[in-house]
Amino acid sequence: MIDINKLKFDEKGLIPAIVVDARTKKVLTLAYMNRESLEISMEKGLTCFWSRSRNTLWLKGETSGNYQHIISITADCDYDALTVTVEKDGPACHTGTNSCFTNPVWESESLHEFSMENLIELIKGRKTEKKEGSYTTYLFEKGLDKILKKVGEESTEVIVAAKNSDKKETVYEIADLTYHIMVLMIEMGISLEDIWAELASRHIIDHKVKQEKMV
């Protein structure tokens, strides 16, 4: 860990802080910290910024309840900018969106961003706004039994591909299984956040068990 005295605050005593979602890795907001707000952030484990418009300290979530729980704070190579990785309790933006960065300026025609969040939103859309000829819509129309049958079939195909030590085929079948599991999640009202929280709780339990065994 570096000494915060190595950080280079600007002439106004501020340093930019890029807040990143620990789960999605998406940028949530760009804010500024002074030494006091940084120290408060480290002490409380919650993001605290310096509001340039109000000229005062600003503990994120203090009025909205949308706190940001800090996992780590990292300085760049020049020590004049920070990334703050957080778990958030609610929207990061005052407009109610998950991120402040929601206004596209330019997009490549050949390169496209992929995320599990975008995929599951696409799948969800096929249930709420049925599209003719869509396989996903077809699964939702057939219902839970059909979806479960496909999950079972794809699970078997993963096992067969792995048993044959065929990495390429195993990757292909795991992708198929993942897609059908996501369809099942939407059908049952399960979110990625639900799965994330469950996995995170298991990690904590596993860590505690390992500690106990080491004592």
Z-matrix of the N, CA and C atoms (Angstrom, degrees):
N
C 1 1.466
C 2 1.537 1 109.48
N 3 1.327 2 115.57 1 135.51
C 4 1.463 3 118.56 2 179.71
C 5 1.532 4 110.50 3 -86.38
N 6 1.296 5 115.68 4 156.87
C 7 1.459 6 122.28 5 174.77
C 8 1.536 7 107.88 6 -76.40
N 9 1.340 8 118.17 7 130.94
C 10 1.468 9 119.51 8 -177.64
C 11 1.530 10 111.61 9 -64.33
N 12 1.319 11 117.56 10 -14.05
C 13 1.464 12 120.37 11 175.76
C 14 1.528 13 111.55 12 -66.72
N 15 1.349 14 116.65 13 -17.16
C 16 1.460 15 120.47 14 177.95
C 17 1.524 16 111.13 15 -79.45
N 18 1.330 17 117.29 16 -16.60
C 19 1.461 18 120.44 17 -179.03
C 20 1.524 19 110.67 18 -67.52
N 21 1.326 20 116.08 19 145.01
C 22 1.453 21 121.91 20 -177.80
C 23 1.531 22 109.34 21 -106.72
N 24 1.313 23 116.34 22 98.18
C 25 1.449 24 121.75 23 174.07
C 26 1.525 25 108.82 24 -79.07
N 27 1.337 26 116.77 25 148.55
C 28 1.463 27 119.13 26 -177.87
C 29 1.528 28 111.38 27 -75.42
N 30 1.335 29 115.69 28 -172.13
C 31 1.466 30 120.53 29 -175.52
C 32 1.531 31 112.67 30 -64.51
N 33 1.327 32 116.57 31 -17.97
C 34 1.462 33 121.14 32 177.00
C 35 1.535 34 111.83 33 -96.99
N 36 1.335 35 114.55 34 4.58
C 37 1.462 36 119.26 35 179.41
C 38 1.515 37 113.57 36 79.57
N 39 1.337 38 117.06 37 22.03
C 40 1.462 39 121.68 38 -176.17
C 41 1.525 40 112.01 39 -115.55
N 42 1.344 41 114.25 40 156.21
C 43 1.450 42 121.05 41 175.27
C 44 1.528 43 107.09 42 -138.56
N 45 1.352 44 118.40 43 132.86
C 46 1.467 45 120.05 44 -179.48
C 47 1.530 46 111.39 45 -68.75
N 48 1.334 47 115.30 46 139.78
C 49 1.461 48 121.26 47 -179.78
C 50 1.529 49 108.76 48 -125.74
N 51 1.325 50 116.31 49 113.79
C 52 1.463 51 122.11 50 179.07
C 53 1.524 52 107.72 51 -91.89
N 54 1.330 53 116.59 52 115.48
C 55 1.460 54 121.26 53 -176.56
C 56 1.523 55 109.23 54 -92.33
N 57 1.341 56 115.80 55 127.72
C 58 1.464 57 122.07 56 -175.00
C 59 1.522 58 110.19 57 -121.99
N 60 1.325 59 116.86 58 136.64
C 61 1.464 60 122.50 59 176.89
C 62 1.525 61 109.44 60 -71.64
N 63 1.321 62 117.44 61 124.69
C 64 1.465 63 121.51 62 -176.59
C 65 1.518 64 112.09 63 -63.17
N 66 1.324 65 116.69 64 -31.89
C 67 1.464 66 119.93 65 -175.90
C 68 1.523 67 112.14 66 -84.48
N 69 1.330 68 117.02 67 -50.76
C 70 1.460 69 120.39 68 -174.43
C 71 1.523 70 113.07 69 -89.65
N 72 1.340 71 116.47 70 -16.78
C 73 1.463 72 123.30 71 -176.20
C 74 1.531 73 112.23 72 67.00
N 75 1.312 74 117.91 73 12.71
C 76 1.456 75 121.48 74 178.31
C 77 1.531 76 110.29 75 -82.47
N 78 1.331 77 115.37 76 147.61
C 79 1.463 78 120.68 77 175.40
C 80 1.521 79 107.86 78 -72.78
N 81 1.325 80 116.48 79 127.27
C 82 1.463 81 121.57 80 -179.27
C 83 1.519 82 111.95 81 -92.78
N 84 1.310 83 115.50 82 -44.60
C 85 1.467 84 118.75 83 -178.24
C 86 1.530 85 110.10 84 -163.31
N 87 1.311 86 115.31 85 163.46
C 88 1.461 87 122.37 86 171.01
C 89 1.519 88 106.86 87 -117.97
N 90 1.319 89 116.30 88 118.55
C 91 1.461 90 121.24 89 -179.48
C 92 1.536 91 107.99 90 -130.81
N 93 1.324 92 115.51 91 -175.84
C 94 1.460 93 119.98 92 -179.32
C 95 1.521 94 110.08 93 -129.31
N 96 1.315 95 115.24 94 145.87
C 97 1.453 96 121.98 95 176.60
C 98 1.522 97 108.92 96 -123.32
N 99 1.327 98 116.02 97 146.60
C 100 1.454 99 119.68 98 164.48
C 101 1.528 100 106.86 99 -106.31
N 102 1.289 101 117.52 100 -178.31
C 103 1.462 102 119.30 101 -176.25
C 104 1.536 103 111.28 102 -59.82
N 105 1.326 104 116.51 103 -41.15
C 106 1.470 105 119.46 104 -177.73
C 107 1.527 106 111.51 105 -65.62
N 108 1.324 107 117.35 106 -44.83
C 109 1.463 108 119.52 107 -178.87
C 110 1.525 109 111.10 108 -67.39
N 111 1.325 110 116.53 109 -33.30
C 112 1.469 111 120.11 110 175.94
C 113 1.521 112 110.48 111 -65.38
N 114 1.303 113 116.90 112 -43.95
C 115 1.466 114 120.81 113 179.21
C 116 1.527 115 111.10 114 -64.20
N 117 1.338 116 116.82 115 -39.17
C 118 1.463 117 120.59 116 176.71
C 119 1.526 118 110.30 117 -64.53
N 120 1.324 119 116.01 118 -41.98
C 121 1.465 120 120.80 119 178.55
C 122 1.525 121 111.05 120 -59.22
N 123 1.315 122 116.35 121 -44.00
C 124 1.460 123 120.85 122 -179.01
C 125 1.527 124 111.09 123 -69.89
N 126 1.328 125 116.48 124 -36.20
C 127 1.467 126 120.68 125 -179.01
C 128 1.528 127 111.82 126 -71.10
N 129 1.332 128 116.19 127 -44.23
C 130 1.460 129 120.92 128 -176.15
C 131 1.524 130 113.14 129 -88.03
N 132 1.332 131 116.77 130 -21.58
C 133 1.460 132 119.70 131 -174.23
C 134 1.516 133 111.29 132 73.80
N 135 1.328 134 117.20 133 20.64
C 136 1.462 135 124.42 134 179.36
C 137 1.520 136 108.55 135 -129.04
N 138 1.336 137 116.61 136 144.67
C 139 1.461 138 118.43 137 -178.97
C 140 1.528 139 111.34 138 -67.91
N 141 1.296 140 114.58 139 130.26
C 142 1.458 141 122.35 140 175.23
C 143 1.528 142 106.74 141 -131.05
N 144 1.302 143 116.66 142 128.58
C 145 1.458 144 121.44 143 -175.73
C 146 1.529 145 111.08 144 -120.28
N 147 1.338 146 114.56 145 173.29
C 148 1.449 147 120.67 146 171.34
C 149 1.519 148 107.36 147 -106.91
N 150 1.329 149 116.00 148 118.23
C 151 1.458 150 120.74 149 179.61
C 152 1.526 151 109.48 150 -80.05
N 153 1.315 152 115.74 151 115.22
C 154 1.464 153 119.78 152 -179.34
C 155 1.529 154 111.37 153 -73.43
N 156 1.339 155 116.46 154 -29.36
C 157 1.472 156 119.57 155 -179.26
C 158 1.527 157 111.57 156 -76.52
N 159 1.347 158 116.69 157 -36.45
C 160 1.465 159 119.97 158 -178.72
C 161 1.525 160 112.48 159 -98.50
N 162 1.340 161 114.70 160 -10.40
C 163 1.465 162 120.87 161 178.91
C 164 1.529 163 111.80 162 57.90
N 165 1.349 164 114.11 163 48.30
C 166 1.463 165 119.68 164 -178.35
C 167 1.529 166 110.48 165 -154.77
N 168 1.331 167 115.93 166 165.09
C 169 1.456 168 120.77 167 175.18
C 170 1.529 169 109.83 168 -68.61
N 171 1.333 170 115.60 169 149.57
C 172 1.462 171 120.61 170 -175.62
C 173 1.534 172 108.61 171 -142.31
N 174 1.335 173 115.78 172 105.56
C 175 1.464 174 120.87 173 175.93
C 176 1.518 175 107.33 174 -85.16
N 177 1.328 176 116.75 175 111.33
C 178 1.463 177 121.07 176 -177.30
C 179 1.530 178 110.28 177 -59.39
N 180 1.342 179 115.71 178 126.05
C 181 1.463 180 120.98 179 178.16
C 182 1.503 181 114.82 180 95.51
N 183 1.324 182 117.09 181 -5.96
C 184 1.461 183 120.63 182 -176.39
C 185 1.531 184 111.74 183 -61.44
N 186 1.322 185 116.92 184 -35.25
C 187 1.468 186 119.93 185 178.30
C 188 1.525 187 111.90 186 -104.15
N 189 1.332 188 117.92 187 -31.86
C 190 1.468 189 121.48 188 -176.46
C 191 1.524 190 113.71 189 -89.90
N 192 1.338 191 116.33 190 -22.41
C 193 1.457 192 120.05 191 -174.72
C 194 1.519 193 112.93 192 85.30
N 195 1.338 194 116.70 193 -1.56
C 196 1.465 195 121.42 194 -179.25
C 197 1.531 196 110.84 195 -88.92
N 198 1.322 197 115.13 196 65.01
C 199 1.468 198 120.17 197 -178.53
C 200 1.528 199 111.01 198 -68.48
N 201 1.321 200 114.67 199 154.37
C 202 1.462 201 121.61 200 174.94
C 203 1.524 202 107.80 201 -118.97
N 204 1.340 203 116.27 202 113.00
C 205 1.454 204 122.49 203 -177.33
C 206 1.533 205 108.77 204 -88.06
N 207 1.308 206 115.55 205 119.78
C 208 1.465 207 120.67 206 -172.57
C 209 1.527 208 111.89 207 -78.94
N 210 1.325 209 114.78 208 129.94
C 211 1.466 210 121.52 209 173.40
C 212 1.524 211 109.69 210 -96.09
N 213 1.316 212 116.32 211 -42.27
C 214 1.466 213 119.48 212 179.44
C 215 1.528 214 110.53 213 -158.42
N 216 1.324 215 114.64 214 155.06
C 217 1.460 216 122.20 215 173.49
C 218 1.523 217 106.75 216 -127.24
N 219 1.329 218 116.35 217 126.66
C 220 1.461 219 120.81 218 -175.26
C 221 1.517 220 110.26 219 -129.66
N 222 1.321 221 116.24 220 134.88
C 223 1.466 222 121.27 221 178.01
C 224 1.524 223 110.00 222 -93.00
N 225 1.323 224 116.15 223 153.80
C 226 1.458 225 119.70 224 177.21
C 227 1.530 226 109.85 225 -80.59
N 228 1.330 227 115.39 226 -177.79
C 229 1.465 228 120.29 227 -173.58
C 230 1.529 229 112.73 228 -66.06
N 231 1.341 230 116.92 229 -24.43
C 232 1.460 231 120.31 230 -179.97
C 233 1.531 232 112.75 231 -96.64
N 234 1.323 233 115.88 232 -0.70
C 235 1.473 234 121.78 233 179.39
C 236 1.527 235 113.22 234 62.62
N 237 1.356 236 116.79 235 24.79
C 238 1.461 237 118.52 236 -178.98
C 239 1.531 238 112.91 237 -120.66
N 240 1.321 239 116.92 238 15.67
C 241 1.463 240 121.86 239 175.61
C 242 1.528 241 108.28 240 -155.21
N 243 1.338 242 115.84 241 152.08
C 244 1.460 243 121.30 242 -177.81
C 245 1.525 244 111.17 243 -125.96
N 246 1.335 245 115.36 244 147.85
C 247 1.464 246 120.19 245 164.01
C 248 1.528 247 106.16 246 -112.66
N 249 1.322 248 115.16 247 135.88
C 250 1.464 249 121.65 248 -178.55
C 251 1.525 250 107.23 249 -120.59
N 252 1.325 251 116.46 250 111.00
C 253 1.463 252 121.28 251 -179.29
C 254 1.522 253 108.61 252 -91.06
N 255 1.347 254 115.78 253 128.06
C 256 1.457 255 119.78 254 -171.72
C 257 1.528 256 112.68 255 -135.85
N 258 1.321 257 113.89 256 160.71
C 259 1.463 258 122.13 257 162.82
C 260 1.523 259 105.49 258 -108.37
N 261 1.315 260 116.32 259 125.65
C 262 1.469 261 119.46 260 -173.03
C 263 1.526 262 111.51 261 -103.73
N 264 1.328 263 114.36 262 148.55
C 265 1.463 264 120.77 263 178.13
C 266 1.526 265 112.57 264 -87.44
N 267 1.306 266 117.58 265 -16.46
C 268 1.459 267 120.79 266 -177.48
C 269 1.508 268 110.02 267 -169.68
N 270 1.328 269 117.78 268 -165.72
C 271 1.468 270 121.50 269 -179.52
C 272 1.525 271 112.54 270 -53.29
N 273 1.316 272 115.19 271 142.21
C 274 1.464 273 119.61 272 179.49
C 275 1.522 274 111.58 273 -84.75
N 276 1.320 275 116.12 274 -26.07
C 277 1.466 276 120.17 275 -175.11
C 278 1.525 277 111.52 276 -98.31
N 279 1.327 278 115.99 277 147.67
C 280 1.462 279 120.51 278 179.32
C 281 1.526 280 112.14 279 -66.01
N 282 1.354 281 116.78 280 -15.14
C 283 1.470 282 120.42 281 178.73
C 284 1.523 283 111.84 282 -81.61
N 285 1.347 284 116.28 283 -8.51
C 286 1.459 285 120.27 284 179.31
C 287 1.514 286 114.24 285 99.89
N 288 1.331 287 117.83 286 1.96
C 289 1.457 288 121.25 287 178.74
C 290 1.528 289 109.91 288 -90.18
N 291 1.343 290 115.43 289 158.49
C 292 1.460 291 120.41 290 -177.97
C 293 1.519 292 112.15 291 -65.30
N 294 1.316 293 116.82 292 -29.40
C 295 1.459 294 121.90 293 179.78
C 296 1.521 295 109.55 294 -134.17
N 297 1.330 296 115.78 295 152.70
C 298 1.459 297 119.75 296 175.25
C 299 1.529 298 111.09 297 -74.70
N 300 1.346 299 115.95 298 -17.66
C 301 1.463 300 120.29 299 -175.25
C 302 1.532 301 109.79 300 -96.15
N 303 1.329 302 115.75 301 89.34
C 304 1.467 303 121.24 302 -175.73
C 305 1.530 304 113.32 303 -129.37
N 306 1.324 305 117.31 304 7.52
C 307 1.474 306 120.50 305 -175.88
C 308 1.529 307 110.91 306 -114.40
N 309 1.349 308 117.01 307 95.94
C 310 1.464 309 120.34 308 -178.28
C 311 1.529 310 111.98 309 -59.20
N 312 1.306 311 116.03 310 136.75
C 313 1.457 312 121.81 311 177.12
C 314 1.523 313 110.44 312 -106.14
N 315 1.347 314 115.76 313 -39.61
C 316 1.466 315 121.61 314 -179.64
C 317 1.520 316 108.97 315 -157.97
N 318 1.334 317 116.74 316 143.92
C 319 1.463 318 121.40 317 177.18
C 320 1.515 319 109.59 318 -136.35
N 321 1.328 320 115.71 319 141.65
C 322 1.457 321 121.09 320 177.61
C 323 1.534 322 109.96 321 -71.12
N 324 1.321 323 115.82 322 143.40
C 325 1.460 324 119.86 323 177.42
C 326 1.526 325 111.44 324 -82.42
N 327 1.326 326 117.13 325 -19.88
C 328 1.461 327 119.87 326 -175.47
C 329 1.525 328 113.19 327 -107.01
N 330 1.322 329 117.32 328 -25.67
C 331 1.455 330 121.02 329 -179.27
C 332 1.521 331 109.67 330 -108.70
N 333 1.332 332 116.77 331 136.34
C 334 1.453 333 121.11 332 -176.93
C 335 1.521 334 110.89 333 -131.98
N 336 1.326 335 115.41 334 138.16
C 337 1.460 336 120.82 335 178.92
C 338 1.519 337 109.77 336 -78.33
N 339 1.334 338 115.96 337 133.92
C 340 1.466 339 120.59 338 177.74
C 341 1.520 340 109.08 339 -118.11
N 342 1.320 341 115.38 340 140.04
C 343 1.456 342 120.24 341 173.16
C 344 1.518 343 108.14 342 -150.28
N 345 1.327 344 116.14 343 155.91
C 346 1.459 345 120.96 344 176.90
C 347 1.525 346 110.16 345 -63.32
N 348 1.344 347 116.01 346 -34.86
C 349 1.455 348 120.48 347 179.24
C 350 1.529 349 111.13 348 -62.62
N 351 1.344 350 116.40 349 -44.49
C 352 1.460 351 120.17 350 179.65
C 353 1.527 352 110.97 351 -65.55
N 354 1.334 353 116.03 352 -39.21
C 355 1.466 354 120.10 353 -179.99
C 356 1.520 355 111.26 354 -64.64
N 357 1.311 356 116.91 355 -45.69
C 358 1.463 357 118.85 356 -177.57
C 359 1.530 358 110.93 357 -69.09
N 360 1.335 359 117.52 358 -29.82
C 361 1.460 360 119.81 359 174.54
C 362 1.522 361 111.20 360 -67.91
N 363 1.334 362 116.24 361 -36.56
C 364 1.463 363 121.01 362 176.52
C 365 1.526 364 110.25 363 -64.38
N 366 1.342 365 116.15 364 -44.95
C 367 1.470 366 120.97 365 178.57
C 368 1.528 367 110.10 366 -62.65
N 369 1.317 368 116.76 367 -42.86
C 370 1.464 369 121.33 368 179.02
C 371 1.534 370 110.35 369 -59.74
N 372 1.336 371 115.84 370 -38.70
C 373 1.456 372 120.45 371 179.42
C 374 1.513 373 113.19 372 -64.66
N 375 1.321 374 116.25 373 -30.54
C 376 1.467 375 120.08 374 178.81
C 377 1.526 376 111.88 375 -70.98
N 378 1.324 377 116.71 376 -18.24
C 379 1.468 378 120.18 377 176.50
C 380 1.520 379 111.08 378 -88.56
N 381 1.326 380 116.23 379 -41.82
C 382 1.470 381 119.78 380 -176.24
C 383 1.526 382 112.11 381 -81.63
N 384 1.331 383 116.41 382 -33.60
C 385 1.461 384 121.06 383 178.75
C 386 1.526 385 108.25 384 -124.37
N 387 1.304 386 115.98 385 84.28
C 388 1.474 387 122.54 386 -172.58
C 389 1.528 388 111.50 387 -57.96
N 390 1.336 389 114.74 388 133.63
C 391 1.456 390 120.74 389 -179.55
C 392 1.518 391 109.23 390 -114.32
N 393 1.317 392 115.52 391 124.87
C 394 1.461 393 120.40 392 -178.49
C 395 1.529 394 110.54 393 -61.97
N 396 1.329 395 115.67 394 132.32
C 397 1.456 396 121.12 395 179.43
C 398 1.509 397 114.38 396 85.86
N 399 1.330 398 117.86 397 -2.24
C 400 1.459 399 121.76 398 -179.53
C 401 1.528 400 110.22 399 -81.07
N 402 1.327 401 116.18 400 128.47
C 403 1.464 402 120.83 401 177.45
C 404 1.520 403 110.63 402 -64.92
N 405 1.331 404 116.40 403 -36.95
C 406 1.462 405 120.50 404 179.66
C 407 1.526 406 110.82 405 -64.30
N 408 1.326 407 116.08 406 -44.88
C 409 1.461 408 120.25 407 176.71
C 410 1.525 409 110.48 408 -60.59
N 411 1.330 410 116.12 409 -40.19
C 412 1.473 411 121.50 410 177.93
C 413 1.527 412 110.93 411 -57.71
N 414 1.346 413 117.05 412 -43.54
C 415 1.464 414 120.57 413 179.80
C 416 1.528 415 111.12 414 -62.62
N 417 1.325 416 116.30 415 -44.46
C 418 1.461 417 119.92 416 179.35
C 419 1.528 418 111.37 417 -63.72
N 420 1.311 419 116.70 418 -37.50
C 421 1.458 420 120.44 419 179.52
C 422 1.524 421 111.43 420 -67.16
N 423 1.325 422 117.10 421 -35.32
C 424 1.467 423 121.34 422 179.76
C 425 1.525 424 111.28 423 -74.79
N 426 1.324 425 116.87 424 -28.00
C 427 1.457 426 120.24 425 173.90
C 428 1.517 427 116.06 426 97.35
N 429 1.321 428 114.91 427 -173.79
C 430 1.466 429 122.79 428 -171.28
C 431 1.524 430 113.16 429 -59.80
N 432 1.327 431 118.00 430 -44.09
C 433 1.465 432 120.30 431 -176.89
C 434 1.521 433 111.41 432 -59.52
N 435 1.328 434 116.90 433 -42.50
C 436 1.464 435 120.90 434 178.92
C 437 1.523 436 110.86 435 -65.24
N 438 1.321 437 116.19 436 -42.73
C 439 1.467 438 120.41 437 179.73
C 440 1.526 439 110.56 438 -62.84
N 441 1.332 440 116.53 439 -43.69
C 442 1.461 441 120.65 440 179.23
C 443 1.527 442 111.43 441 -64.40
N 444 1.326 443 116.80 442 -37.40
C 445 1.470 444 120.80 443 177.80
C 446 1.525 445 110.07 444 -61.09
N 447 1.337 446 116.35 445 -42.78
C 448 1.464 447 120.31 446 -180.00
C 449 1.524 448 111.69 447 -67.87
N 450 1.336 449 116.93 448 -38.37
C 451 1.468 450 120.01 449 176.53
C 452 1.519 451 109.85 450 -60.57
N 453 1.338 452 116.49 451 -42.76
C 454 1.463 453 120.81 452 178.48
C 455 1.516 454 111.78 453 -63.29
N 456 1.334 455 116.96 454 -44.56
C 457 1.466 456 121.19 455 -179.95
C 458 1.521 457 111.25 456 -62.67
N 459 1.323 458 116.19 457 -45.25
C 460 1.470 459 119.86 458 -178.72
C 461 1.527 460 111.38 459 -67.69
N 462 1.325 461 117.76 460 -34.01
C 463 1.473 462 121.09 461 176.49
C 464 1.519 463 110.05 462 -62.01
N 465 1.325 464 116.07 463 -43.05
C 466 1.475 465 121.04 464 178.63
C 467 1.518 466 111.06 465 -63.00
N 468 1.323 467 116.82 466 -41.18
C 469 1.465 468 120.57 467 -179.51
C 470 1.522 469 111.73 468 -66.99
N 471 1.335 470 117.16 469 -33.01
C 472 1.469 471 120.27 470 174.48
C 473 1.523 472 109.42 471 -63.55
N 474 1.312 473 116.48 472 -45.26
C 475 1.469 474 121.61 473 -179.07
C 476 1.518 475 110.70 474 -61.39
N 477 1.339 476 116.95 475 -45.03
C 478 1.467 477 121.12 476 -178.97
C 479 1.525 478 110.55 477 -63.06
N 480 1.340 479 117.04 478 -45.60
C 481 1.468 480 120.64 479 -179.03
C 482 1.521 481 111.33 480 -63.37
N 483 1.331 482 116.54 481 -41.94
C 484 1.463 483 120.47 482 179.74
C 485 1.523 484 110.67 483 -67.86
N 486 1.326 485 116.95 484 -39.64
C 487 1.467 486 121.25 485 179.17
C 488 1.515 487 110.83 486 -61.83
N 489 1.338 488 116.25 487 -31.38
C 490 1.465 489 121.26 488 178.67
C 491 1.528 490 112.35 489 -85.20
N 492 1.352 491 115.64 490 3.85
C 493 1.474 492 121.60 491 179.55
C 494 1.529 493 112.28 492 56.29
N 495 1.332 494 115.61 493 33.55
C 496 1.459 495 121.28 494 179.19
C 497 1.523 496 108.36 495 -99.16
N 498 1.327 497 116.00 496 96.58
C 499 1.463 498 120.53 497 -175.35
C 500 1.526 499 112.04 498 -61.74
N 501 1.333 500 117.25 499 -47.32
C 502 1.461 501 120.88 500 -177.65
C 503 1.522 502 110.70 501 -60.04
N 504 1.319 503 117.05 502 -45.46
C 505 1.460 504 121.17 503 -179.55
C 506 1.527 505 111.26 504 -68.18
N 507 1.340 506 115.78 505 -35.64
C 508 1.468 507 119.75 506 178.44
C 509 1.527 508 110.75 507 -64.80
N 510 1.325 509 116.58 508 -42.68
C 511 1.466 510 120.59 509 176.56
C 512 1.531 511 110.22 510 -60.02
N 513 1.311 512 116.48 511 -44.22
C 514 1.463 513 121.90 512 179.61
C 515 1.523 514 111.06 513 -60.05
N 516 1.341 515 116.09 514 -45.83
C 517 1.468 516 120.44 515 -177.47
C 518 1.532 517 111.59 516 -71.91
N 519 1.333 518 117.52 517 -34.18
C 520 1.468 519 120.33 518 176.73
C 521 1.527 520 109.38 519 -64.72
N 522 1.346 521 116.69 520 -38.87
C 523 1.464 522 120.40 521 177.30
C 524 1.532 523 110.17 522 -62.44
N 525 1.338 524 116.93 523 -42.65
C 526 1.468 525 121.17 524 177.20
C 527 1.529 526 110.95 525 -61.56
N 528 1.329 527 115.33 526 -44.74
C 529 1.469 528 120.21 527 -179.75
C 530 1.522 529 110.52 528 -63.61
N 531 1.330 530 116.72 529 -42.84
C 532 1.465 531 121.26 530 179.99
C 533 1.522 532 110.90 531 -59.80
N 534 1.318 533 115.61 532 -43.96
C 535 1.469 534 120.04 533 178.94
C 536 1.531 535 110.72 534 -60.25
N 537 1.329 536 117.38 535 -48.25
C 538 1.461 537 120.19 536 -177.96
C 539 1.529 538 111.94 537 -67.38
N 540 1.326 539 117.07 538 -32.11
C 541 1.465 540 120.07 539 175.12
C 542 1.526 541 110.16 540 -66.36
N 543 1.327 542 116.89 541 -37.46
C 544 1.464 543 120.33 542 178.06
C 545 1.526 544 111.01 543 -66.61
N 546 1.329 545 116.84 544 -36.40
C 547 1.466 546 120.49 545 174.24
C 548 1.531 547 109.14 546 -61.86
N 549 1.330 548 116.34 547 -43.44
C 550 1.466 549 120.89 548 177.75
C 551 1.527 550 111.05 549 -61.52
N 552 1.324 551 116.31 550 -41.14
C 553 1.462 552 120.40 551 178.49
C 554 1.520 553 111.24 552 -58.28
N 555 1.327 554 116.67 553 -47.44
C 556 1.459 555 120.67 554 179.62
C 557 1.521 556 110.40 555 -63.15
N 558 1.313 557 117.00 556 -41.82
C 559 1.468 558 121.04 557 179.97
C 560 1.523 559 111.70 558 -60.54
N 561 1.340 560 116.12 559 -34.32
C 562 1.461 561 120.82 560 -176.64
C 563 1.528 562 113.39 561 -99.21
N 564 1.345 563 116.51 562 3.36
C 565 1.455 564 119.78 563 178.81
C 566 1.512 565 113.87 564 72.40
N 567 1.328 566 116.43 565 30.23
C 568 1.469 567 121.88 566 178.98
C 569 1.524 568 109.02 567 -99.31
N 570 1.319 569 116.92 568 130.47
C 571 1.467 570 121.41 569 -178.82
C 572 1.519 571 111.22 570 -100.63
N 573 1.331 572 115.22 571 165.20
C 574 1.463 573 120.13 572 174.02
C 575 1.518 574 110.32 573 -62.01
N 576 1.343 575 116.20 574 -33.00
C 577 1.464 576 120.65 575 178.09
C 578 1.529 577 111.15 576 -62.97
N 579 1.339 578 116.69 577 -36.76
C 580 1.467 579 120.66 578 177.53
C 581 1.529 580 110.70 579 -61.60
N 582 1.319 581 115.99 580 -44.62
C 583 1.474 582 120.89 581 -179.54
C 584 1.523 583 110.25 582 -68.34
N 585 1.340 584 115.71 583 -41.75
C 586 1.468 585 121.06 584 178.63
C 587 1.528 586 110.57 585 -58.43
N 588 1.327 587 116.14 586 -46.77
C 589 1.465 588 120.95 587 -178.41
C 590 1.523 589 111.34 588 -63.79
N 591 1.325 590 116.55 589 -39.40
C 592 1.467 591 120.16 590 179.43
C 593 1.524 592 111.09 591 -65.72
N 594 1.323 593 116.35 592 -45.10
C 595 1.467 594 120.20 593 179.16
C 596 1.529 595 110.89 594 -64.51
N 597 1.340 596 116.22 595 -39.89
C 598 1.461 597 120.42 596 179.66
C 599 1.523 598 110.42 597 -63.51
N 600 1.336 599 117.38 598 -39.49
C 601 1.468 600 120.51 599 -179.48
C 602 1.514 601 110.66 600 -68.11
N 603 1.314 602 117.04 601 -34.71
C 604 1.465 603 120.31 602 177.84
C 605 1.520 604 111.10 603 -69.12
N 606 1.323 605 116.69 604 -35.65
C 607 1.469 606 120.71 605 178.10
C 608 1.526 607 110.23 606 -62.37
N 609 1.323 608 115.92 607 -43.16
C 610 1.467 609 120.31 608 179.72
C 611 1.519 610 110.38 609 -63.87
N 612 1.337 611 116.36 610 -44.94
C 613 1.468 612 120.94 611 179.52
C 614 1.522 613 110.78 612 -61.06
N 615 1.342 614 115.63 613 -45.36
C 616 1.454 615 120.34 614 -179.72
C 617 1.522 616 110.62 615 -61.44
N 618 1.329 617 116.76 616 -39.85
C 619 1.465 618 121.36 617 179.36
C 620 1.525 619 110.61 618 -62.90
N 621 1.329 620 116.27 619 -41.43
C 622 1.456 621 120.67 620 -179.94
C 623 1.517 622 111.07 621 -66.48
N 624 1.333 623 115.49 622 -41.06
C 625 1.468 624 120.00 623 -179.79
C 626 1.520 625 110.09 624 -62.39
N 627 1.328 626 117.03 625 -43.61
C 628 1.459 627 121.03 626 178.99
C 629 1.525 628 111.05 627 -62.03
N 630 1.337 629 115.79 628 -39.82
C 631 1.453 630 119.46 629 179.17
C 632 1.531 631 110.70 630 -63.17
N 633 1.324 632 115.58 631 -43.16
C 634 1.459 633 120.18 632 -178.62
C 635 1.525 634 110.89 633 -63.31
N 636 1.331 635 116.08 634 -37.75
C 637 1.461 636 119.70 635 -179.12
C 638 1.535 637 111.73 636 -69.42
N 639 1.338 638 114.04 637 -29.06
C 640 1.460 639 118.50 638 -177.74
C 641 1.537 640 111.86 639 -78.17
N 642 1.340 641 116.83 640 -21.21
C 643 1.464 642 120.44 641 -177.32
C 644 1.525 643 110.24 642 -74.06
